[in-house]
Amino acid sequence: MAGDLHEGRIVIVGASLAGLRAAETLREEGFTGSLTVVGDEPCPPYDRPPLSKQVLLGQVAADTTGLPMRRNPEAEWRLGVRATGLDPMGKRVLLADGDALPYDRLLIATGTRARPWPHPEEAALDGVFTLRTRDDAAGLAERLAAGPRRVLVIGAGFTGSEIASACRERGLEVTVTERGPAPLVGALGGTLAKLAAAMQRNHGVDLRCGVTVTALRGDGNGRFTGADLSDGSRVEADVCVVALGAVRNVEWLADSGLAAGPRGVACDAGCRAFNMYGIVTDDVFVAGDVSRFPHPLFGYQMLSLEHWGNAVAQAEVAAHNMVSPGPLRRPHLALPTFWSSQFGLNIKSVGVPTFSDHVVIAQGSLETRRLALVYGYQGRVTAAVTVDMAKSLEYYQHLIETAAPFPPASGAADRPLAAEIPVPSDVPDPKGLSHGPTVALTGYLPDRRLTMVQPAG
């Protein structure tokens, strides 16, 4: 059986970080069959984190962000062509150019795309951007370098906040709008969101919370000139960046019978996709931002993560399991980790801060802007976030992995925690935010269909 699994045809749909690392791992694990990687962008895999940081600052060009290959995966690369459908009975991936790729095993790693501005004619105005692809970053960096009088950023999640930080570092005037009460609140809860709001304002950001943009305005020549807000005010700006979170690329799977929906493709801990009836498949695997997977440390809830480290770790587990018989398969149990650099702060996170009911400051303080915040849920440590204190994170990671009691015992802090009373973590419902959270707890159930169609025959 093991010999058979190292042969045959494997197709990977998605030519970004997860797709590349899976292809490399398949070869490292001894896969000798044919390997095809499909990607809708025409360029080879590239790194996305620099796009909202160094590229926008003009420190590196967008086309220099290619991902290094650990080894040549000896794959056939089908770049610049979109997957449009999946035929699970015929075991074929359908492509936009009319081709159909047969497979024995399939890895879905189609990731996400930027959520567009909902009004297409406004989104098409010259000067309105989203930031997800290399081309997006190149175009936006060029506009920022030209020195616009003001930049409007819609959404104060991590991407929106990093864009605002880059604008201020370039000396540009920037307005940030956020429907929720503060920046980053959807990812980190209320305590750190207050610090994030203070840092933005201290760095000269015109931060408007509790408001939405009701319309983007243009001149008679199709150029963006400003926006109307729900409080009746108007922002005059030359550039607008829509940072409303991500959309999972699952539309091509609509008729596949898989448990694919707005929150991603549901899979088991071994990265095997579920079908719409909750039955696990043996030949379709999922990895990266498009996946939803259960994690025992977080109540076996299905997690959706938009994290660099998760894409790598899950791709490696999926690839291993694609070429391994059942008893040798591994679970994907890596803890979510995340980092962001903005407004002079280095924010690092481990665990799932939104899976919490209380937080406590274990080290440092909000006043010094250097701290470690520990999150707990029903008496267990579930996450930690550090601000300019990254070396502490490994210690808290161990507490999460061992489901240590919350609040943490002495030794986890730089003073007796008895003096620090845990406060509610104040995580809002994502529906009330402009920005989509980069970590989402999506319950226990696959996305449900209203109509179920029995396969013919």
C-alpha positions, 0 to 999 in steps of 0.5 A, a space after each residue: 500500500 505504501 508503495 502505491 501511495 508514492 506513485 500516481 497523480 497528485 494535483 495541487 490547486 493553489 500555487 502560493 505558500 501552502 501549495 509550494 511547501 506541500 509540493 516540496 514535502 511530497 518529494 521529500 517524503 518520496 513521492 515519485 509520481 506526476 505532480 501538477 500545481 495550478 495557480 490563477 496568478 501568472 507568477 511563481 509563488 511569492 511571500 505575502 507579509 512583505 506586501 503590507 510592510 516593506 513593499 509599501 514603504 518602498 524598501 523592496 520591489 513587489 516582484 522581488 518577494 518570490 518564495 525560495 524553494 527548499 528543493 525543486 518539486 519537479 512539478 508541472 506548473 499551470 500558472 495563470 489559469 483558474 480552477 473552475 470546478 471539481 468532478 469528484 466522481 471522474 477525479 478531475 479538476 476543471 480549468 478555465 482554459 477548458 482543460 481537465 486534470 485527472 488526479 488520484 489525490 488532490 490538495 486544495 490550497 486555494 487560499 483567500 482573496 481580498 474582500 472587495 468594496 461591495 459597490 463595483 462602480 465605486 470600487 472601479 474608481 482610479 485610486 481605490 485599492 485592495 491589498 492581497 496580490 503582488 500586483 496590488 502591492 506594486 500599484 499601491 506602493 507607486 501611488 503612495 510614492 507619488 505623495 497623495 494628500 490623504 489616504 483613506 483606509 477602510 477597516 482596522 484589522 491587521 492589514 488595514 493597520 499595517 497599511 496605515 502604519 506604512 503611510 505614516 512612516 512615509 509621512 502621508 496623512 491617513 484616515 482609518 475608519 472602523 465599524 467596531 470600537 477599536 483597531 484589532 479588536 476582532 483579533 485581540 479583544 478590548 484590552 489591547 485594542 485600546 492600546 492599538 487605538 492610542 498608538 495610531 492616534 499618537 502617530 498622527 492617524 485620524 482614526 474614526 471608530 464606530 462609523 462606516 463608509 457609506 459611499 466612495 466618491 469620484 470626480 467626473 473623470 473616474 478618479 477617487 476623491 473622497 468618501 461619505 461616512 455614516 456620521 454625516 462627515 466626509 473624508 477628502 482623499 486621493 487614495 482609498 485602501 479597502 481592508 475589509 478582510 478576506 474571502 475564501 476561494 471556494 466558489 469553484 467547489 460549489 458543485 463538488 459535494 464537499 463541505 465548502 462554504 464562506 468559512 472555507 473547506 472543512 477537513 479532519 485533523 489529518 487534513 482530509 476534506 469532509 463532504 457535505 454530509 460530514 463524511 471524510 474523503 480519502 483522496 481530497 486534502 486541504 491546507 492553508 487559509 482555505 481550510 477549516 480544521 478541528 483543534 483539541 486545545 480549542 474545544 475541537 471547534 473548527 478553526 479558520 486561520 490566515 496565518 503564514 506559519 499555519 499554511 506551512 505546517 498544515 501543508 507539510 502534514 497534508 503532504 505527509 498524509 497523502 503519501 502515508 497509509 492510515 496508521 502513519 498519518 499525523 494530525 495537524 495540531 500546531 498552535 496558531 502563531 502570528 506576528 505584526 509590525 506596526 507603529 513601532 510595535 512588534 505584536 506576536 500572538 500564540 493560541 487563539 485570543 478570540 477563544 477566551 472569556 478573560 485576560 490578565 496582564 502577566 508582564 509589563 503594562 499598557 502604560 509602558 507599551 511593553 507587555 504580555 497578555 494571557 487569555 483564558 477560557 473557562 479556567 484554562 490558558 488559551 492564548 498569549 499576545 506580547 507587545 515588544 516582549 516576544 521572548 516571553 512567548 515560548 513560555 506561554 506557548 507551553 502553558 497553552 499546550 498543557 492546558 494550564 490553569 488560568 490565571 497562570 501560576 506565579 512564575 508566569 509573571 513579573 509580579 504576583 498575579 494576585 494583584 492583577 484581577 483578570 478582566 473580560 477579554 471583550 471579544 466582539 461579534 465579528 459581524 459588528 466589525 469592518 475587518 475580518 478576524 485572521 483567526 475565526 472559530 467557526 463552530 463544530 458543523 460544516 457549512 450547511 446547504 439548504 438543498 441536498 441533491 442526491 447523486 444520479 445513479 
